[in-house]
């Protein structure tokens, strides 16, 4: 997939190593260990502003703005510009793990209908998980051979923490990983290290993958 990028953008890290990112000819080049999430947040604010809530339209002070995952993270929504939108804290809280379309439905309901709606959405999400489905556009994702992505770091304690246990538990229950991994055009793993590790451990051959066609990473 192609992620939304501004015409111009530069990021310079403070580290000793040369961490750097820039948009050139509609491609995002990343050099070194740039924190990808932070980069996506910054680029999203550059693209979509930082003082209007997308959902309620209210003005928000820059320091109070938040970023919502349009397709919720716990349904596989990735942290990329296409899936991030600036909004106020109240809307972000209220939307919680609804997708945008579910949230729009929710906003039309009266308070007395909330409980049934929450239950319905919970049920719907559970069915999707059981079917190994994620809540994001089909064209964003593909199934790739897990073997082709090389993990650059050895599995260590850090990766056997909470996230690891959660991913293992998720796999046991649904025979899938909680969310697609994200890789650059040149095959560098950007997000989903734990998912990739667990997929490999569990012998999952084809791994759900979001390939960012206009992102190149040089480590
Ligand atoms: Zn709002």
Boltz pocket constraint, residues with backbone or C-beta under 6 A from the ligand:
constraints:
  - pocket:
      binder: B
      contacts: [[A, 53], [A, 54], [A, 55], [A, 56], [A, 57], [A, 58], [A, 87], [A, 88], [A, 89], [A, 90], [A, 91], [A, 92]]
      max_distance: 6.0
